[in-house]
Amino acid sequence: MARSVVGTTVVVVVDTGSATVVVVVGAIVVDVVVGTAAEVTVVADVAPHPARSNTARALLAAIDLNRVTSTCWHGSADPPERRHRRHGFATIGAMDVSEAAAIIADAVEANGLLLVHDQRLPSATALIAGEPVMGSWWSHPEANTIYNALGALEDRYVTVKLVAGKQTLLAPRLWPDLIAIGSARQRWQLDGLSEDDLALLDQIASATHPVLLHHPDLRAAGKRLERRLLVVGDEVHTDAGRHLRALASWPAWAREHGVAEPTPAPRAAMARFESIVEQWGPGSVSLLPWE
């Protein structure tokens, strides 16, 4: 029995006098400790450890729910009224947009960053769906809720292609680090860029407003710049009814968003992101673009 709430620990006590502690971060079961009820230590805010996920799920599935005598929830939220069974444990059922946005925001604030969508790592889609979403999340029953919740948070968090080249939500406290990295123009950012890519980068750097990418060739170049964190992008709905990508330089974005504090050295900024991501398990740091 578990709930997909970051930092929530669930203690399930069965009538044999033993207790199972299930630690859940995002939608990933990350640890299970079995012992007597008196010996169990409540653990919270534990980083995901995907390697232990299968073991945890197997233990959960083996619990005879008919023998459960009490359940104790520790965390920032009470047990949900609406629960349904998936893979042997309970997850969040349908919710409204404000509730979904609050859950995503709690995760971003707690960890500093959160993937929008991933099948293995902590993500907004998994939090709202109650389990990792395979394939595109647009076909999931909670797709509208996920979309609207993310839309409600777009002015609160910046979204960049930080982890595994995927959209990642970042808390404001990490914005100076992001700006330091994006503005550094290091070799990993510039090596392999074409003349057209560099021309677009120079155009964005000198522009007073975000540059709209109308042409397909520009859109392809823009994707390459975003993956290297050289620019920051956003979706714009034009008067003609089109959705276009708009790219801005980091100095321009910082001014617009009031990021006035000094930026750290790029290496120190990278180390800060690495210290967060490495908690997700072996090899996770390699998913950052400079690795």
C-alpha positions as CSV (number, residue, x, y, z in Angstrom):
1,M,0.0,0.0,0.0
2,A,1.6,3.3,-1.1
3,R,0.8,6.7,-2.3
4,S,2.8,8.7,-4.9
5,V,3.7,11.7,-2.7
6,V,7.3,12.9,-2.5
7,G,8.8,12.2,0.9
8,T,5.8,10.2,2.2
9,T,6.5,7.1,4.3
10,V,3.8,4.5,4.7
11,V,3.8,2.0,7.5
12,V,1.6,-1.0,7.0
13,V,1.1,-3.2,10.1
14,V,-0.1,-6.7,9.7
15,D,-1.6,-9.0,12.4
16,T,1.6,-10.9,12.8
17,G,3.1,-7.9,14.6
18,S,5.5,-7.2,11.8
19,A,5.6,-3.9,10.0
20,T,6.6,-3.0,6.4
21,V,7.9,0.5,5.7
22,V,7.4,1.6,2.1
23,V,9.3,4.7,1.1
24,V,7.9,6.4,-2.0
25,V,9.4,9.3,-4.0
26,G,7.4,10.4,-6.9
27,A,5.8,7.3,-8.3
28,I,8.8,5.1,-7.6
29,V,8.9,2.7,-4.7
30,V,12.5,3.2,-3.6
31,D,12.9,1.2,-0.4
32,V,11.2,-1.4,1.8
33,V,12.3,-2.2,5.4
34,V,10.7,-5.1,7.2
35,G,10.9,-5.5,11.0
36,T,8.8,-5.5,14.2
37,A,6.6,-2.5,14.7
38,A,8.8,-1.4,17.6
39,E,12.0,-1.5,15.5
40,V,10.8,0.3,12.4
41,T,12.3,3.8,11.9
42,V,10.2,6.1,9.8
43,V,12.2,7.5,6.9
44,A,11.2,10.4,4.7
45,D,12.7,12.4,1.8
46,V,14.7,9.5,0.4
47,A,16.0,9.9,-3.1
48,P,14.7,7.4,-5.7
49,H,16.7,4.2,-6.2
50,P,15.3,2.5,-9.3
51,A,17.4,-0.6,-8.8
52,R,15.4,-1.4,-5.7
53,S,12.0,-0.7,-7.3
54,N,11.3,-4.3,-8.5
55,T,12.1,-5.8,-5.1
56,A,9.9,-3.2,-3.4
57,R,7.0,-3.9,-5.7
58,A,7.4,-7.7,-5.2
59,L,7.3,-7.3,-1.4
60,L,4.2,-5.1,-1.7
61,A,2.4,-7.5,-3.9
62,A,3.1,-10.3,-1.4
63,I,1.4,-8.5,1.5
64,D,-2.0,-10.0,2.3
65,L,-4.1,-6.9,2.5
66,N,-6.8,-8.8,4.3
67,R,-4.4,-9.1,7.3
68,V,-3.6,-5.4,7.5
69,T,-4.8,-4.1,10.9
70,S,-3.6,-0.5,10.7
71,T,-2.0,1.9,8.3
72,C,0.0,5.0,9.4
73,W,0.8,7.8,6.9
74,H,3.7,10.1,7.5
75,G,4.2,13.1,5.2
76,S,2.7,16.5,4.1
77,A,-0.6,15.0,2.9
78,D,-3.3,12.8,4.4
79,P,-4.3,9.6,2.7
80,P,-6.4,10.2,-0.4
81,E,-10.1,9.5,-0.3
82,R,-10.0,8.2,-3.9
83,R,-7.6,5.3,-4.5
84,H,-7.4,2.6,-7.0
85,R,-5.2,-0.6,-7.2
86,R,-2.3,-0.8,-9.7
87,H,0.5,-3.4,-9.5
88,G,-0.4,-4.3,-6.0
89,F,-0.4,-0.9,-4.4
90,A,-2.7,2.1,-4.1
91,T,-2.1,5.3,-6.1
92,I,-3.8,8.6,-6.6
93,G,-7.0,8.5,-8.5
94,A,-8.6,11.3,-10.6
95,M,-7.8,14.8,-9.2
96,D,-8.5,18.4,-10.2
97,V,-6.0,20.7,-11.8
98,S,-5.2,22.7,-8.7
99,E,-4.5,19.5,-6.7
100,A,-2.3,18.2,-9.5
101,A,-0.4,21.5,-9.8
102,A,0.2,21.5,-6.1
103,I,1.7,18.0,-6.2
104,I,4.0,18.9,-9.0
105,A,5.0,22.2,-7.3
106,D,5.8,20.3,-4.0
107,A,8.1,17.9,-5.9
108,V,9.9,20.7,-7.7
109,E,10.4,22.8,-4.5
110,A,11.6,19.7,-2.6
111,N,14.1,18.5,-5.1
112,G,14.9,21.6,-7.1
113,L,14.1,20.0,-10.4
114,L,11.6,17.5,-11.9
115,L,11.3,16.0,-15.4
116,V,8.1,16.7,-17.1
117,H,7.9,13.1,-18.5
118,D,10.1,10.0,-18.1
119,Q,9.4,6.3,-17.7
120,R,12.1,5.7,-15.1
121,L,13.1,8.9,-13.4
122,P,10.9,11.1,-11.2
123,S,8.5,13.1,-13.4
124,A,5.4,15.2,-13.3
125,T,3.5,12.7,-15.4
126,A,4.2,9.8,-13.1
127,L,3.2,11.9,-10.1
128,I,-0.2,12.7,-11.5
129,A,-0.8,9.3,-13.2
130,G,0.2,7.5,-10.0
131,E,2.7,5.3,-11.9
132,P,5.3,5.7,-14.7
133,V,3.6,6.5,-18.0
134,M,4.8,4.3,-20.8
135,G,5.1,6.1,-24.2
136,S,3.5,9.4,-24.8
137,W,1.5,10.8,-21.9
138,W,-0.9,12.5,-24.2
139,S,-2.9,9.2,-24.5
140,H,-3.1,8.8,-20.8
141,P,-6.5,9.3,-19.1
142,E,-5.0,12.0,-16.9
143,A,-3.5,13.9,-20.0
144,N,-5.8,16.9,-19.7
145,T,-5.1,17.2,-16.0
146,I,-1.3,17.0,-16.6
147,Y,-1.4,19.5,-19.4
148,N,-3.5,22.0,-17.4
149,A,-1.4,21.6,-14.3
150,L,1.8,22.2,-16.1
151,G,0.2,25.3,-17.7
152,A,-0.8,26.6,-14.3
153,L,2.9,26.4,-13.3
154,E,4.5,27.9,-16.4
155,D,5.0,31.3,-14.8
156,R,6.4,29.8,-11.6
157,Y,9.1,27.5,-13.0
158,V,11.4,27.5,-16.1
159,T,11.4,24.5,-18.3
160,V,14.6,23.5,-20.1
161,K,16.0,20.4,-21.7
162,L,18.4,19.6,-18.9
163,V,18.1,15.9,-18.1
164,A,18.5,13.4,-20.9
165,G,17.6,16.1,-23.4
166,K,14.0,16.2,-21.9
167,Q,12.0,19.1,-20.6
168,T,12.8,19.6,-16.9
169,L,11.1,21.9,-14.5
170,L,13.5,24.0,-12.3
171,A,12.8,25.8,-9.1
172,P,13.8,29.5,-8.9
173,R,16.6,28.9,-6.5
174,L,18.5,27.1,-9.3
175,W,18.0,29.8,-11.9
176,P,21.3,31.5,-11.2
177,D,23.1,28.2,-11.7
178,L,21.2,27.6,-14.9
179,I,22.1,31.1,-16.2
180,A,25.8,30.6,-15.3
181,I,25.9,27.3,-17.3
182,G,23.9,28.6,-20.3
183,S,25.9,31.8,-20.6
184,A,29.3,30.1,-20.4
185,R,29.6,29.0,-24.0
186,Q,31.9,26.1,-23.2
187,R,33.3,23.6,-25.6
188,W,30.5,21.0,-25.0
189,Q,28.1,23.7,-26.0
190,L,29.7,25.0,-29.1
191,D,31.6,22.0,-30.6
192,G,29.8,20.5,-33.6
193,L,27.5,23.5,-34.2
194,S,27.0,24.5,-37.9
195,E,27.5,28.0,-39.2
196,D,23.7,28.4,-39.4
197,D,23.4,27.3,-35.7
198,L,26.0,29.9,-34.7
199,A,24.4,32.6,-36.8
200,L,21.1,31.9,-35.0
201,L,22.8,32.0,-31.7
202,D,24.3,35.4,-32.5
203,Q,20.9,36.7,-33.7
204,I,19.3,35.7,-30.4
205,A,22.1,37.2,-28.4
206,S,21.7,40.6,-30.0
207,A,17.9,40.6,-30.1
208,T,15.9,42.7,-27.7
209,H,12.9,40.3,-27.9
210,P,12.6,36.5,-28.2
211,V,13.3,35.3,-31.7
212,L,10.4,33.4,-33.3
213,L,11.4,30.3,-35.3
214,H,9.1,30.4,-38.4
215,H,11.2,28.3,-40.8
216,P,11.7,24.5,-40.3
217,D,15.5,24.9,-40.6
218,L,15.5,27.5,-37.8
219,R,13.4,25.2,-35.7
220,A,16.0,22.4,-36.1
221,A,18.8,24.8,-35.2
222,G,16.9,26.1,-32.3
223,K,16.5,22.5,-30.9
224,R,20.2,22.0,-31.1
225,L,20.8,25.3,-29.2
226,E,18.3,24.4,-26.5
227,R,19.8,20.9,-25.9
228,R,23.1,22.6,-25.2
229,L,21.5,25.2,-22.9
230,L,22.8,28.0,-25.0
231,V,19.3,29.7,-25.1
232,V,16.0,29.4,-23.3
233,G,12.8,28.6,-25.2
234,D,9.1,29.0,-24.8
235,E,6.0,28.2,-26.9
236,V,4.2,31.3,-28.3
237,H,0.7,31.3,-29.8
238,T,0.7,33.7,-32.7
239,D,-2.2,35.8,-34.0
240,A,-2.4,33.5,-37.0
241,G,-3.2,30.6,-34.7
242,R,0.2,28.9,-34.9
243,H,2.3,27.6,-32.1
244,L,5.9,28.7,-32.6
245,R,9.1,28.3,-30.6
246,A,10.5,31.5,-29.3
247,L,14.2,31.6,-28.1
248,A,15.9,34.2,-25.9
249,S,19.4,34.7,-24.6
250,W,20.1,34.0,-20.9
251,P,20.9,37.7,-20.1
252,A,17.6,38.8,-21.6
253,W,15.7,36.1,-19.9
254,A,17.3,36.9,-16.5
255,R,16.4,40.6,-16.9
256,E,12.8,39.7,-17.7
257,H,12.5,37.4,-14.7
258,G,14.2,39.6,-12.2
259,V,17.2,37.3,-11.6
260,A,19.6,39.9,-10.2
261,E,21.8,37.9,-7.9
262,P,25.3,37.1,-9.0
263,T,25.7,33.9,-10.9
264,P,28.2,31.2,-9.7
265,A,31.1,29.9,-11.6
266,P,29.9,27.4,-14.3
267,R,31.7,24.5,-12.7
268,A,30.2,25.2,-9.3
269,A,26.8,25.5,-11.0
270,M,27.2,22.1,-12.7
271,A,28.3,20.5,-9.5
272,R,25.1,21.7,-7.9
273,F,22.9,20.0,-10.5
274,E,25.1,16.9,-10.4
275,S,24.6,16.6,-6.6
276,I,20.8,16.5,-7.2
277,V,20.7,14.2,-10.1
278,E,23.1,11.6,-8.7
279,Q,20.6,10.8,-6.0
280,W,18.5,9.2,-8.7
281,G,20.8,6.3,-9.0
282,P,24.0,5.1,-10.7
283,G,24.6,6.7,-14.1
284,S,22.1,9.5,-13.7
285,V,24.7,12.2,-13.8
286,S,25.6,11.1,-17.3
287,L,22.2,12.3,-18.4
288,L,23.2,16.0,-18.0
289,P,24.2,17.7,-21.3
290,W,27.8,18.4,-20.3
291,E,28.6,14.8,-19.4
